[in-house]
Structure formats: structure tokens, C-alpha cells
Amino acid sequence: MSFGVVILVHTALGRAAQVIRHWARSGCPVVVHVDAAMKPARYARFRAQFDDLSDQVLFCERHRCEWGGWGIVAATRSGAALLLERFPDLGHVYLASGACVPLRPVAELDAYLRDRPGTDFIESARVAHVPWTVGGLSEERFTLRFPFSWKRQRWLFDRYVALQRRLGVRRRLPEGLEPHIGSQWWCLSAATLRAILSDPQRPALDRYFRRVWIPDESYFQSLARRWSGRIESRSLTMCKFDFQGKPHLFYDDHLPLLRRSDCFVARKIWPRAEAIYAQMEAGGHPAGVAEPAPARIDRVFAEATERRVRGRAGLYMQSRLPHEGWENGFTAAPYGVLEGFAELYEGFGPWFAKASGATVHGHVFAPEGAEFEDGAPIWRGALAAAPELRDHNAQRFLTNLIWNGRAGRQVFQFGPRDSQFVSWDIAKDPNARIGVISGAWAVPLFASGLPVARLKDEAARLQRVEADHLEALRSPHAKARVRVWTLAEFLETPDEALARILADIAPGRTGPLPAPPALRPLEGFGRFLQEMRNQGMHPYLTGDVPAEPPAPRQPAPRPYIVRPHG
């Protein structure tokens, strides 16, 4: 075999032993490093499993390996040094972990490396040239010192970084060093690895990298640039990362994707992925001389990341729900909000449903409870009409309402008498199509027949609530499509206004506008509003509704032209 394997083992010892035996049975010499955090008795039991392979499976000096710390580099160096010492004829050294599983026959990887003698497969890029750093430090990982553990001593870690920034600390790089970063999992030629391990600057380099953050992603990646004759800046181990920079865990249902990639090795494999480990035991999935092509499955992982980060419009999941602004659209589909129409017209809901083809609810945020279509107490998605349940989280009630009826267009009534928890939400929602007849709240007050003196305080409250709502609709942050008429403006041309709002909410409707329903009786309404003014409450949102109905206009005489005779 032309290459040997260094394997770093931390957990899942049963699977790690299975992988080590597979490499060894395939003819590869293997050096195993076991985390020094493992208890001696457990380590002894694990090591004893390979007594029958003592000539081929070796165990190196142990180091304590902590995420982001120097221990992983020290472990890798110990393993590589022992492998090269005991097997000096190797052409390459392959670094893997106990969770890395060969996908193809080991003989294919051996042939691949034999055809590329002296080539180093290691991801190595200048930190300023790649956007790989997620939620952490970029160039500062090389210019600051990191003596504290990011996981165990987070408070000290953050405070010490802040102190160094405030003091303007900037570490001096060892002479000739140009920092690079990349995947921890590499396959280096024996010549390059020997040169790195015997670098004359090694004491200074080790002192420097001991205080670099996550040195296992930069130590070999930087030093390979100094000693390699030919670098292929890629890893032969397929490892996919999510949007938070954490490695994806592969399960059995990923096996067809893994095969399609034609990669030699994949990590991280779930310890209970029986089908993936069974394929390894059977010798792997042969691909002949095919070049590893992890890009073939990049689209699948990109779509998965997009789904996790953005999700589907109007559908919420645990990872995004607590973070305002992380949603991919507040609601799932366009919907209509009608304000004041049901107060003016008798039977407006059924008429609008027939005219638009939409599902038309009543006041779903009414104080008595949600008025679902046809008066149902429970609507799709087990949405209850109970106001206590609805108002516990009115925003989610609205998004659920639209999500559960997203196959069609939904419309609901809204007004100043309703719960206002979603006032700003619908204003900022691009899916909302809102039609407002301001001041229409005065019509039910007028129809109640109560004296103005008893109604003026309630009228003032409703007007104040509606004014705040209109301010939201007219805000520069509003994204809804909004049409606003004062009551006076609407009453001048009601059919034209109805046609416009119908076109907004049901843009695909064809044919003539159905005959609108009858307006509620408004005789004496102008005098009612004037009496409000007389008692100190000015209903300015209604517009200028005259106290007395205007006299019918006399048709103007038709002009005529006198032509001279001649």
C-alpha cells in the first residue's frame, strides 16, 4: 500500500474500531491517536482489540484534544511522526477521524495516490480571500492570542479578546510565514510531511500556533505552502458544513448522495448509520477511475441550507421563531383586509365572497372572538375562535390563518373595535391588500339609536385607535398595498371604490362587477355627526359628511350654437 492513515479517535469507539480494522484489512498501516481525556481503563480495553494487528495498527503518544485548541495539532503530529518512522516507504499520509468512513474501495484511493506522487491534497486558502469564517474570528485568529478555551472558558475568552482589541495588540508572525486556513482533513505526501515535521523554525512556529485560534485549521495548511512542490487545494474527505459552520451529520438516507459524489471518504457519519457502515464492510461502492466530485451534491445541501435558514414563506420553525426578521416572509400568501365595508353594507361578506371567489371571514380579531367563515367555532389547523387563545399570540394566529388557507385567497374584516395586536404586522406585510373606509365605525354608533352624549366617548376612543392604525399604514416601513377613503369620499362613488378594492384582492376576476349589496340606511347620519361636533367630539376621520343631504343637482342646459343665415 502506498499510503498510511492517521486516525484521531474521540468517541463512538465501536464504530472507530470497525473503521480502523477496515483500513488495516485493506493493507494500510494505521496509527491511532486516542484523546487523553479518555480514562486509562477504557483506553486499555480499546487498544487491546487490536492485539491481533499489532504490526499494522499502532498507537501514538496521547494528547488532550479540545475544540479550537493546540492538542489536535499535537495529536496529528505525533501520529504522523510515528507512521513515517515505522513505515518509511509510504508515499502519502491520510488524516482521518474515527467518524470518517471510506465510501469507495481502498484500492481505488491507493491507485489514485500512486498516479499523483508528490501531490498534496490539502485545502489551503488565504483567510482574507474566503468567506468561510462563520460566527467567529477571521484574520484576528492570527494576530491575537488565545490562551483560554472557547468552550470551557467563554467569559475569559471573550474578555481577553476585547482587551487585546482595546490595547491594539498585534502579534508578529514568524519570519516567512503566510497564514492559510482550510479543512483539517488532508492527505499530504510523505516528503512534504517530513519537511513540516523537521522545519528548522519549528520551535518558533509551535510557540506561535499554540496561541492561534483553531490551529488545526491553519498549522498544516500554512506550512504546506512553505514545503509543498504541488498543492491541490482540496480535501479528499467530503465534509459538508451548515450555515453555522458545523459539520453535517450523514445518515443512511444520505447514502445515494454519498455514492453520487464519488468521494473516497466522508465524515461525519452517524454511528447508527447501518447501511453506510455495511457498504464499507462490503468493500465500498466502486467508481473506477472517477474523480471525486463533491460539487455534484452541493445543490442539495445548498437547498437544505436555504430551507433551514429561510424556510417556506409564512411557515415558522423553532430555529427561526425567536429571531424577529429571520422569517422568509411574514405570511404564506396574499390576503385581503377590509376595514369599514361590513359596517356600511348589509350582507357584505357573502357578496364579496361571491364576487371575488375568496374565503371571506368576519372580524377575526373581534373582542368577542374570531368570526370565521360561516360562523365556524374552529377553522382549519385547529384555530379556535376563543379570544383568549387568539390574543395569546395574535401574530402567530394570523400567520396560521393565512398558512392554513394558502391554497386560496382569504379576506377578513378589521376595524378599531378589534384587537390591534396585528396592526403593525399587516401594515408591514407585502402580502396584505388593505382597503380602509376611515370613519365607518361611526355608522354602527349611529344605528344604535342611543343619544350622542352617551356615544361621544366611545366615538373618540374608536377614532383614536383608527388614527394610530392609519399612521402605521402610512408609515415608511409599511409594505402592504393600501387604499384609504374617508367615509365621505367613499359615499360619493361607492361602486367605483368597490371595483378598485375587488381588483386589488382578486386580480384574476373577470366579468362585470356584480350588483353591490344595499347600503345601510343613513338618513340623518350627517346630523348625527354634526351633533357629535356640537358636543365637542370632532369626527374628522369621516371626512366632510354634510349635516343635511345636498339638494339634487339640476341638469345643466345643453349648449347650443346660433348659426347666422346668409
C-alpha positions as CSV (number, residue, x, y, z in Angstrom):
1,M,0.0,0.0,0.0
2,S,1.4,3.4,-1.0
3,F,-0.2,5.4,1.9
4,G,-0.9,5.1,5.6
5,V,-3.6,6.5,7.7
6,V,-3.5,8.6,10.9
7,I,-6.8,8.3,12.8
8,L,-7.9,10.6,15.6
9,V,-10.4,8.9,17.9
10,H,-12.6,10.7,20.4
11,T,-16.0,9.0,20.8
12,A,-18.1,6.1,19.3
13,L,-15.3,3.6,20.0
14,G,-17.2,0.7,18.5
15,R,-17.5,2.4,15.1
16,A,-14.0,3.8,15.3
17,A,-12.6,0.2,15.8
18,Q,-14.7,-1.0,12.8
19,V,-13.2,1.7,10.6
20,I,-9.6,1.1,11.8
21,R,-9.9,-2.6,11.0
22,H,-11.3,-1.8,7.6
23,W,-8.2,0.3,6.7
24,A,-5.9,-2.3,8.1
25,R,-7.6,-5.2,6.3
26,S,-7.3,-3.2,3.1
27,G,-3.5,-3.2,3.6
28,C,-3.0,0.3,5.0
29,P,-0.7,0.9,8.0
30,V,-2.7,2.8,10.7
31,V,-1.6,5.0,13.6
32,V,-4.3,5.7,16.1
33,H,-4.4,8.7,18.5
34,V,-6.9,8.4,21.3
35,D,-7.9,11.5,23.2
36,A,-6.0,11.8,26.5
37,A,-9.3,12.7,28.2
38,M,-10.4,9.0,27.9
39,K,-10.0,7.1,31.1
40,P,-7.0,4.7,31.2
41,A,-9.1,1.6,31.7
42,R,-11.3,2.4,28.8
43,Y,-8.3,3.2,26.6
44,A,-6.6,-0.1,27.6
45,R,-9.8,-2.1,26.6
46,F,-10.0,-0.2,23.3
47,R,-6.3,-0.8,22.5
48,A,-6.5,-4.5,23.3
49,Q,-9.0,-5.0,20.5
50,F,-6.1,-4.7,18.0
51,D,-3.6,-7.1,19.6
52,D,-4.0,-9.3,16.5
53,L,-3.0,-6.4,14.3
54,S,-0.1,-5.1,16.3
55,D,2.2,-5.0,13.3
56,Q,-0.2,-2.8,11.3
57,V,-2.2,-0.8,13.9
58,L,0.0,1.4,16.1
59,F,-0.9,3.8,18.9
60,C,1.0,7.0,19.4
61,E,1.6,9.4,22.3
62,R,-1.7,10.8,23.6
63,H,-2.7,14.4,23.9
64,R,-5.7,16.1,25.3
65,C,-7.8,17.3,22.4
66,E,-10.1,20.2,22.9
67,W,-12.1,22.0,20.2
68,G,-10.1,25.0,18.9
69,G,-7.0,24.0,20.9
70,W,-3.4,23.0,20.2
71,G,-4.0,19.4,21.2
72,I,-5.4,18.3,17.9
73,V,-2.3,19.6,16.1
74,A,0.0,17.8,18.6
75,A,-2.0,14.6,18.2
76,T,-1.7,14.8,14.4
77,R,2.0,15.4,14.5
78,S,2.6,12.5,17.0
79,G,0.6,10.2,14.8
80,A,2.3,11.3,11.5
81,A,5.8,11.1,13.0
82,L,5.3,7.5,14.2
83,L,3.8,6.5,10.9
84,L,6.7,7.8,8.9
85,E,9.2,6.4,11.3
86,R,7.8,2.9,11.2
87,F,6.8,2.8,7.5
88,P,9.4,5.0,5.7
89,D,8.4,3.8,2.2
90,L,5.0,5.4,2.3
91,G,4.2,7.9,-0.4
92,H,1.3,9.7,1.3
93,V,-0.3,10.1,4.8
94,Y,-4.1,10.3,5.0
95,L,-5.5,12.1,8.1
96,A,-9.0,10.9,9.2
97,S,-11.1,10.6,12.3
98,G,-13.0,7.7,13.8
99,A,-16.1,9.1,12.2
100,C,-14.6,9.1,8.7
101,V,-15.9,6.2,6.6
102,P,-14.4,5.1,3.3
103,L,-17.0,5.2,0.5
104,R,-15.0,3.6,-2.3
105,P,-12.7,0.6,-2.2
106,V,-9.4,1.5,-0.6
107,A,-7.6,0.1,-3.6
108,E,-9.1,2.9,-5.7
109,L,-7.7,5.5,-3.4
110,D,-4.3,3.8,-3.4
111,A,-4.3,3.8,-7.2
112,Y,-5.4,7.5,-7.3
113,L,-2.5,8.5,-5.0
114,R,0.1,6.4,-6.9
115,D,-0.8,8.2,-10.1
116,R,-0.1,11.6,-8.3
117,P,3.2,11.2,-6.5
118,G,4.3,14.3,-4.6
119,T,0.9,15.9,-4.8
120,D,-0.5,17.3,-1.5
121,F,-4.3,17.3,-1.1
122,I,-5.0,20.0,1.5
123,E,-7.4,22.8,1.5
124,S,-5.3,25.9,1.9
125,A,-6.5,29.4,1.3
126,R,-5.6,32.9,2.5
127,V,-8.0,33.9,5.2
128,A,-8.8,37.2,3.6
129,H,-9.8,35.5,0.3
130,V,-12.6,33.2,1.5
131,P,-15.8,33.8,3.5
132,W,-15.6,30.5,5.4
133,T,-15.4,32.0,8.9
134,V,-18.9,31.8,10.5
135,G,-19.7,33.4,13.8
136,G,-16.0,33.7,14.8
137,L,-12.7,35.4,14.1
138,S,-11.1,35.8,10.7
139,E,-7.7,37.5,10.4
140,E,-7.7,38.1,14.2
141,R,-7.2,34.4,14.8
142,F,-3.6,35.0,13.7
143,T,-3.0,38.5,15.2
144,L,-4.3,37.9,18.8
145,R,-3.5,35.4,21.5
146,F,-6.0,32.8,22.6
147,P,-4.8,31.1,25.9
148,F,-8.4,30.4,27.1
149,S,-10.8,27.7,25.9
150,W,-13.7,29.0,23.8
151,K,-16.0,26.3,25.1
152,R,-14.9,25.9,28.8
153,Q,-13.8,29.5,29.5
154,R,-16.0,31.5,27.2
155,W,-16.2,34.5,29.5
156,L,-12.4,34.7,29.8
157,F,-12.1,34.1,26.1
158,D,-14.4,37.0,25.1
159,R,-12.9,39.4,27.7
160,Y,-9.4,38.7,26.7
161,V,-10.2,39.2,23.0
162,A,-11.9,42.5,23.9
163,L,-8.9,43.6,26.0
164,Q,-6.4,42.9,23.2
165,R,-8.5,44.8,20.7
166,R,-8.7,47.8,23.0
167,L,-4.9,47.8,23.6
168,G,-4.3,47.4,19.8
169,V,-2.4,44.1,20.3
170,R,-1.0,42.6,17.1
171,R,1.2,39.5,17.2
172,R,4.3,39.3,15.0
173,L,4.3,36.5,12.5
174,P,7.3,34.1,12.4
175,E,9.6,35.0,9.5
176,G,8.4,33.8,6.2
177,L,5.0,32.6,7.4
178,E,1.9,33.4,5.4
179,P,-1.2,32.2,7.2
180,H,-3.6,30.0,5.4
181,I,-6.8,28.1,6.5
182,G,-8.7,25.1,5.3
183,S,-10.2,21.8,6.2
184,Q,-8.5,19.8,9.0
185,W,-8.7,16.6,6.9
186,W,-5.9,16.3,4.4
187,C,-3.7,13.8,2.5
188,L,0.0,15.0,2.4
189,S,2.9,13.5,0.6
190,A,5.5,11.9,2.8
191,A,8.1,14.3,1.6
192,T,6.0,17.4,2.5
193,L,5.0,16.0,5.9
194,R,8.7,15.2,6.8
195,A,9.7,18.7,5.8
196,I,7.0,20.2,8.0
197,L,7.9,18.0,11.0
198,S,11.6,18.9,10.6
199,D,11.2,22.6,9.8
200,P,14.2,24.4,11.3
201,Q,11.8,27.1,12.6
202,R,9.6,24.5,14.3
203,P,10.1,25.8,17.9
204,A,9.1,29.3,16.9
205,L,6.3,28.1,14.8
206,D,4.9,25.9,17.5
207,R,5.1,28.7,20.0
208,Y,3.2,30.9,17.6
209,F,0.5,28.4,16.7
210,R,-0.1,27.3,20.3
211,R,-1.9,30.7,20.7
212,V,-3.7,30.7,17.4
213,W,-7.4,30.1,17.5
214,I,-8.4,26.7,15.9
215,P,-4.8,25.9,14.9
216,D,-5.8,22.5,13.4
217,E,-7.3,24.5,10.5
218,S,-4.2,26.6,9.9
219,Y,-1.0,24.8,11.1
220,F,-0.5,22.3,8.3
221,Q,-2.4,24.5,5.8
222,S,0.2,27.3,6.3
223,L,3.3,25.1,6.5
224,A,2.3,23.0,3.5
225,R,2.7,26.3,1.4
226,R,6.3,26.5,2.5
227,W,7.3,23.0,1.7
228,S,5.0,21.5,-0.9
229,G,6.0,21.2,-4.5
230,R,2.5,20.8,-5.7
231,I,-0.7,21.5,-3.8
232,E,-4.2,20.5,-4.8
233,S,-6.2,22.9,-2.6
234,R,-9.0,20.4,-1.8
235,S,-9.7,17.6,0.6
236,L,-10.2,14.1,-0.5
237,T,-12.6,13.7,2.5
238,M,-16.0,15.0,1.9
239,C,-17.2,17.1,4.8
240,K,-20.2,19.4,4.4
241,F,-20.9,22.3,6.7
242,D,-24.2,24.1,7.6
243,F,-24.8,27.8,7.8
244,Q,-23.4,28.0,11.3
245,G,-20.1,26.3,10.3
246,K,-21.0,23.0,11.9
247,P,-20.3,19.7,10.0
248,H,-23.3,17.9,8.6
249,L,-24.0,14.5,10.1
250,F,-24.7,11.9,7.4
251,Y,-27.4,9.2,7.9
252,D,-28.4,6.2,6.0
253,D,-30.8,8.2,3.8
254,H,-27.8,10.2,2.6
255,L,-26.2,7.1,1.1
256,P,-27.3,7.7,-2.5
257,L,-26.0,11.2,-2.3
258,L,-22.7,10.0,-0.9
259,R,-22.3,7.5,-3.8
260,R,-23.1,10.1,-6.3
261,S,-20.3,12.3,-5.1
262,D,-17.6,9.6,-6.0
263,C,-15.6,10.8,-2.9
264,F,-13.2,8.3,-1.3
265,V,-14.1,9.2,2.3
266,A,-16.9,11.0,4.0
267,R,-17.4,12.5,7.5
268,K,-19.2,12.8,9.8
269,I,-21.1,9.5,9.7
270,W,-23.8,8.9,12.4
271,P,-22.7,5.9,14.5
272,R,-26.0,4.2,13.8
273,A,-25.9,4.6,10.0
274,E,-26.0,0.8,9.5
275,A,-26.3,0.9,5.7
276,I,-23.3,3.2,5.3
277,Y,-21.1,1.0,7.5
278,A,-22.4,-2.1,5.8
279,Q,-21.3,-0.7,2.4
280,M,-17.8,0.0,3.9
281,E,-17.6,-3.6,5.2
282,A,-18.6,-4.9,1.8
283,G,-15.6,-3.1,0.2
284,G,-17.2,0.2,-0.7
285,H,-19.0,1.5,-3.8
286,P,-16.7,1.1,-6.8
287,A,-16.3,4.0,-9.1
288,G,-13.2,3.0,-11.1
289,V,-11.0,6.0,-12.0
290,A,-13.8,8.6,-11.4
291,E,-12.6,11.8,-10.0
292,P,-14.1,12.8,-6.6
293,A,-16.9,15.3,-7.4
294,P,-18.5,16.6,-4.2
295,A,-19.9,19.5,-6.2
296,R,-22.4,17.2,-7.7
297,I,-24.4,17.2,-4.4
298,D,-23.7,20.8,-3.5
299,R,-27.0,21.9,-4.9
300,V,-28.9,19.5,-2.5
301,F,-27.0,20.9,0.5
302,A,-27.5,24.5,-0.6
303,E,-31.2,23.9,-0.9
304,A,-31.2,22.3,2.5
305,T,-29.4,25.2,4.0
306,E,-31.8,27.6,2.3
307,R,-34.8,25.7,3.7
308,R,-33.3,25.7,7.1
309,V,-32.2,29.4,7.1
310,R,-35.1,30.9,5.2
311,G,-37.8,28.2,5.3
312,R,-41.0,28.5,3.5
313,A,-42.8,31.8,3.4
314,G,-45.2,32.1,6.3
315,L,-44.2,28.8,8.0
316,Y,-42.3,29.1,11.2
317,M,-39.8,26.6,12.8
318,Q,-38.0,26.5,16.1
319,S,-34.6,27.7,14.8
320,R,-36.0,31.0,13.4
321,L,-39.1,31.7,15.5
322,P,-37.4,33.5,18.4
323,H,-35.5,35.8,16.0
324,E,-37.6,38.6,14.5
325,G,-36.7,39.2,10.9
326,W,-35.5,35.7,10.2
327,E,-38.7,34.6,8.7
328,N,-39.0,34.2,4.9
329,G,-42.0,36.4,4.6
330,F,-44.4,37.1,7.5
331,T,-47.3,35.3,5.8
332,A,-47.6,32.4,3.3
333,A,-49.9,34.0,0.6
334,P,-51.6,37.3,-0.4
335,Y,-54.7,38.1,1.6
336,G,-57.2,40.9,1.9
337,V,-58.1,43.1,4.9
338,L,-61.3,45.2,4.6
339,E,-62.0,48.0,7.1
340,G,-65.4,49.7,7.2
341,F,-67.1,47.9,4.4
342,A,-69.1,45.5,6.5
343,E,-70.2,48.5,8.6
344,L,-71.6,50.2,5.5
345,Y,-73.2,47.3,3.6
346,E,-75.8,44.7,4.6
347,G,-74.6,41.2,3.8
348,F,-71.2,42.4,2.6
349,G,-69.3,39.3,3.4
350,P,-71.3,36.8,1.3
351,W,-71.5,39.3,-1.6
352,F,-67.7,39.8,-1.6
353,A,-67.1,36.1,-1.4
354,K,-69.3,35.5,-4.4
355,A,-67.7,38.5,-6.3
356,S,-64.1,37.6,-5.6
357,G,-64.1,33.8,-5.1
358,A,-62.2,34.3,-1.9
359,T,-62.8,32.9,1.6
360,V,-64.3,35.9,3.5
361,H,-64.3,35.9,7.2
362,G,-65.9,38.4,9.5
363,H,-63.9,40.3,12.2
364,V,-61.4,37.6,13.1
365,F,-59.9,39.9,15.8
366,A,-63.3,40.9,17.3
367,P,-63.2,41.2,21.1
368,E,-65.9,38.5,21.4
369,G,-63.9,36.0,19.4
370,A,-62.8,35.3,15.9
371,E,-65.6,35.4,13.3
372,F,-64.6,32.6,10.9
373,E,-66.3,32.0,7.6
374,D,-69.9,30.7,8.2
375,G,-69.5,31.3,11.9
376,A,-67.4,28.2,12.5
377,P,-66.0,27.9,16.1
378,I,-62.9,26.0,14.8
379,W,-61.2,26.7,11.5
380,R,-58.5,24.9,9.6
381,G,-55.4,24.0,11.5
382,A,-57.5,23.7,14.7
383,L,-57.6,27.5,15.0
384,A,-60.1,28.3,17.8
385,A,-62.4,31.3,17.9
386,A,-61.7,31.9,21.6
387,P,-60.3,35.4,22.0
388,E,-58.0,34.3,24.9
389,L,-56.3,31.7,22.7
390,R,-56.1,34.1,19.7
391,D,-54.7,37.1,21.7
392,H,-52.1,35.0,23.5
393,N,-50.1,35.3,20.3
394,A,-52.1,37.3,17.7
395,Q,-49.2,37.3,15.2
396,R,-49.0,33.5,15.1
397,F,-52.8,33.3,14.9
398,L,-52.7,35.5,11.8
399,T,-49.8,33.6,10.2
400,N,-51.6,30.3,10.9
401,L,-54.8,31.6,9.4
402,I,-53.1,32.5,6.2
403,W,-50.9,29.4,6.1
404,N,-53.9,27.0,6.6
405,G,-55.9,28.7,3.8
406,R,-52.9,29.4,1.5
407,A,-54.4,27.4,-1.4
408,G,-57.0,30.2,-2.0
409,R,-57.3,33.9,-1.2
410,Q,-58.5,34.9,2.2
411,V,-60.2,38.1,3.3
412,F,-61.1,39.3,6.8
413,Q,-62.7,42.4,8.3
414,F,-60.8,44.7,10.6
415,G,-61.6,47.8,12.5
416,P,-60.8,50.0,15.5
417,R,-63.1,47.9,17.7
418,D,-61.0,44.9,17.1
419,S,-57.8,43.8,18.9
420,Q,-55.0,45.8,17.5
421,F,-52.1,43.4,18.2
422,V,-51.5,42.9,14.4
423,S,-52.0,46.5,13.3
424,W,-48.3,47.0,12.5
425,D,-47.8,43.4,11.3
426,I,-50.4,43.7,8.5
427,A,-49.0,47.2,7.6
428,K,-45.5,45.8,7.1
429,D,-46.7,42.6,5.3
430,P,-46.2,42.8,1.5
431,N,-48.9,40.1,1.1
432,A,-51.6,42.3,2.7
433,R,-54.1,44.1,0.4
434,I,-55.9,46.6,2.6
435,G,-58.9,48.7,1.9
436,V,-60.0,51.2,4.5
437,I,-63.1,53.4,4.8
438,S,-62.0,55.7,7.6
439,G,-64.7,56.8,10.0
440,A,-67.0,53.9,9.1
441,W,-67.0,53.0,12.8
442,A,-69.5,55.9,13.2
443,V,-72.2,54.0,11.3
444,P,-72.9,51.3,13.9
445,L,-72.9,54.0,16.6
446,F,-75.5,55.9,14.6
447,A,-77.6,52.8,14.0
448,S,-77.7,52.1,17.7
449,G,-80.2,54.9,18.2
450,L,-78.5,56.0,21.5
451,P,-78.1,59.6,22.4
452,V,-74.9,61.3,21.2
453,A,-74.0,62.2,24.7
454,R,-73.7,58.5,25.6
455,L,-71.8,57.7,22.4
456,K,-69.2,60.5,22.1
457,D,-66.6,58.9,24.4
458,E,-66.8,55.6,22.6
459,A,-66.6,57.5,19.3
460,A,-63.5,59.4,20.5
461,R,-61.8,56.1,21.5
462,L,-62.5,54.4,18.2
463,Q,-61.3,57.4,16.3
464,R,-58.1,57.5,18.3
465,V,-57.5,53.7,17.7
466,E,-58.1,54.1,13.9
467,A,-55.8,57.1,13.7
468,D,-53.0,55.1,15.2
469,H,-53.7,52.3,12.7
470,L,-53.7,54.7,9.8
471,E,-50.4,56.0,11.0
472,A,-49.0,52.5,10.7
473,L,-50.4,52.0,7.2
474,R,-48.9,55.3,6.1
475,S,-45.5,54.7,7.8
476,P,-42.4,54.5,5.6
477,H,-42.0,50.9,7.0
478,A,-45.4,49.8,5.6
479,K,-45.2,47.4,2.7
480,A,-48.8,46.4,2.3
481,R,-50.9,47.6,-0.7
482,V,-53.2,50.1,0.9
483,R,-56.2,52.1,-0.3
484,V,-57.8,54.6,2.1
485,W,-61.1,56.5,1.6
486,T,-62.8,58.7,4.1
487,L,-66.4,57.8,4.6
488,A,-67.4,61.0,2.8
489,E,-65.2,60.2,-0.2
490,F,-66.5,56.6,-0.4
491,L,-70.1,57.6,-0.3
492,E,-69.6,59.9,-3.4
493,T,-68.6,57.0,-5.6
494,P,-69.2,53.7,-3.8
495,D,-69.3,51.4,-6.9
496,E,-66.0,52.7,-8.2
497,A,-64.3,52.2,-4.8
498,L,-65.7,48.6,-4.6
499,A,-64.4,47.9,-8.1
500,R,-60.9,49.0,-7.1
501,I,-60.6,47.1,-3.9
502,L,-62.1,44.0,-5.7
503,A,-59.4,44.3,-8.3
504,D,-56.7,44.5,-5.6
505,I,-57.8,41.5,-3.7
506,A,-59.0,39.3,-6.6
507,P,-56.8,40.5,-9.6
508,G,-57.8,37.5,-11.7
509,R,-61.5,38.1,-11.6
510,T,-63.2,38.6,-14.9
511,G,-66.6,39.8,-16.0
512,P,-68.8,42.7,-14.9
513,L,-69.0,43.8,-11.2
514,P,-72.0,42.0,-9.6
515,A,-74.7,44.3,-8.3
516,P,-73.4,45.5,-4.9
517,P,-75.5,44.9,-1.7
518,A,-77.6,47.6,-0.3
519,L,-76.1,50.4,1.8
520,R,-77.3,50.6,5.4
521,P,-79.9,53.4,5.9
522,L,-78.0,56.7,6.5
523,E,-80.9,59.1,6.8
524,G,-79.9,61.6,9.5
525,F,-76.3,60.4,9.6
526,G,-74.9,63.8,8.7
527,R,-77.0,65.4,11.5
528,F,-75.7,62.8,13.9
529,L,-72.1,63.7,13.1
530,Q,-72.9,67.4,13.5
531,E,-74.3,66.7,16.9
532,M,-71.1,65.0,17.8
533,R,-69.2,68.1,16.8
534,N,-71.6,70.3,18.8
535,Q,-70.8,68.3,21.9
536,G,-67.1,68.6,21.5
537,M,-66.1,65.4,19.7
538,H,-64.9,66.1,16.1
539,P,-65.1,63.0,13.9
540,Y,-62.5,64.2,11.4
541,L,-61.8,60.7,10.0
542,T,-65.2,60.5,8.5
543,G,-64.5,63.4,6.1
544,D,-66.9,66.1,5.4
545,V,-70.3,64.5,5.5
546,P,-72.8,67.3,5.3
547,A,-75.4,67.7,8.1
548,E,-78.2,67.8,5.5
549,P,-78.2,65.8,2.3
550,P,-77.4,68.1,-0.6
551,A,-80.2,69.1,-2.9
552,P,-80.4,67.2,-6.1
553,R,-78.4,68.8,-8.9
554,Q,-80.4,70.3,-11.7
555,P,-79.0,69.2,-15.0
556,A,-77.2,72.0,-16.8
557,P,-78.9,73.2,-20.0
558,R,-77.4,71.8,-23.2
559,P,-75.3,74.4,-25.0
560,Y,-76.4,75.3,-28.5
561,I,-74.8,77.3,-31.4
562,V,-76.6,80.0,-33.3
563,R,-75.5,79.9,-36.9
564,P,-76.0,83.1,-39.0
565,H,-78.1,82.9,-42.1
566,G,-76.5,84.2,-45.2
